[in-house]
């Protein structure tokens, strides 16, 4: 009955009609965060053109809070690292046309053992609203074993009751079939365990997440976790695959590298408006794997390139051709429109890496896909 109720009660907070774009502190900084890092990141998002590309949120992850609540049972920020308070940071972001996110857990403690929000949902939601928070990430550590959808629904109701619009992201790592009830509770839900900065993590997470495509829709998204692009643990081709597939998965796109030292090549990838357009397309359809989608095709020894398709507004399509093989390039790959399930026989095909446009009938060929790389195209009427 509780699952049924969660499905009937729509979140309906007007947030996340397209997936959020922004930055999160966790993947790069972990607990080593401060108001200085947040302000410098806000400056960088504006100065580097990332705001113009659509990135708006700056999300403070775990470790921002003091060890204890105050005498009014309110969460308070660490008095040294956030000495001016969170509201000042929110004001700073808002003045730049950006938004600020905060973190807590649906348990007695956060994952790093700071005070959690279990049984403090109302007071914490009101506190965050008074600070001007725009986004809440809600984790799953140190809870009381109450079912997740009940604990997460409590915070949903508390956030809604404040009257302040806040994007609500739940993070229970794909447990308890969250994809089946997440739509009624949150704007997005994590579908897997945490990402790490390695290609095997990208491979495993994407494989699990793509199977849940039918559950995503406007205002309610599968979340395969934050971006590792630019953190140094993968090749550029691997980061390219990571960014393209997360964009097509309609994932929240939360940058996780240090923007004050980002290199130009990585920055240009993260600002690629053609790739971001897949993510922000208002039709709201998550991409699906359509060719070579078995476990072998995801493996390090894959023999055939995998093809993923996203349906876009105006009967246009995005097509990604991915080489999961650890050692071999793939050459002369035929991409047949009928096999992809596309309705027309003839399309204008734009290569989104080199911007070349050609018109093809029946199929087009991909000359080469390097190891762990992805070639990506936009198809439209000729």
Secondary structure, 3 states (H helix, E strand, C coil): CHHHHHHHCCCCCCCCCCCCEEEECHHHHCCCCCHHHHHHHHHHHHHCCCCCCCCCEEECCCCCECCCCCCCCCCCECCCCCCCCHHHHHHHHHHCCCEEEEEEECCCECCCCCECCCCCHHHHHHHHHHHCCCEEEEECCCCCCCCHHHHHHHHHHHHHHHCCCCEEEECCCCHHHHHHHHHHCCCEEECCCCCCCCHHHHHHHHHHHHCCHHHCECCEEEECCCCCCCCCCCCHHHHHHHHHHHHHCCCCEEECCCCCCCCHHHHHHHCCHHHHHHHHCCCCCCCEEEECCCHHHHCCCCCCCEEEEEEEHHHEEEEEEECCCCCCCEEEEEEECCCCCCCCCEEEEEECCCCCEEEEECEEEEEEECCCCEEEEEEECC
